[in-house]
Amino acid sequence: MKLIPLGDKVVLKQAEVEETTKSGIILTASAKEKPQYADVIAVGPGGMVDGKEVAMQVKVGDKVIYSKYAGTEVKLEDEEYMVVRQSDIVAIVED
């Protein structure tokens, strides 16, 4: 099965959460905060969205930072994804 986003939507796969802190403290599942850092898995076509022309600025494979309360969580074949609007992505992370 494959997720294909529509309009200005982007499918993200969240980065793995560190299970120990730098000082060696092991975090329980309830103490872990979901990261706002993710990999772009799929990108919608852009085009006319809400009466405005939208050009997609991210591409598959980009690493991005997105707004904390953005998007919709989706579970597909035991994998968790986030579907967000491109406007909810605040930065592209470059190496």
Buried (B, 14 or more C-beta within 10 A) or exposed (E): EEEEBEBBBBBBBBEEEEEEEEEEEEEEEEEEEEEBBBBBBBBBEBEEBEEEEBEBEBEEEBBBBBEEEBBEEEEEEEEEBBBBBBEBBEEEEEE
